[in-house]
Amino acid sequence: MDTRTTLTLNGRSYDVNLFDQCFYRLVGWRGNLLSHYPADGNLYVSMEAPNDYFILELMLKDEDKPRARGCLEIYDGLGDLPVRRIQFNEAYIWRHKLSGDTILC
């Protein structure tokens, strides 16, 4: 089955070759969950290098530029509806590596 993954950052979409995800939940000292929702997490993506420097500019942003917000959508190739969607309202790009024609974030 042909799957494809799309990363959208502040309205711009990028095709993703590989991705990995990791989420955390807050737990109290007795092991009780402090929240039913993930508190923090990381998304790692590998994709073709885009023609612009938008992702690098988001990483090097200052107070005047908007924060990164968007989603990661996974499609199974059978339709236009994603089988999985990870949406985020506030993200910080803390790593940007350009290797040949591939970008790692």
Summary of the structure (lengths in Angstrom):
residues: 105
radius of gyration: 15.6
end to end distance: 26.0
largest distance: 49.9
contacts: 231
relative contact order: 0.27
helix: 6%
strand: 50%
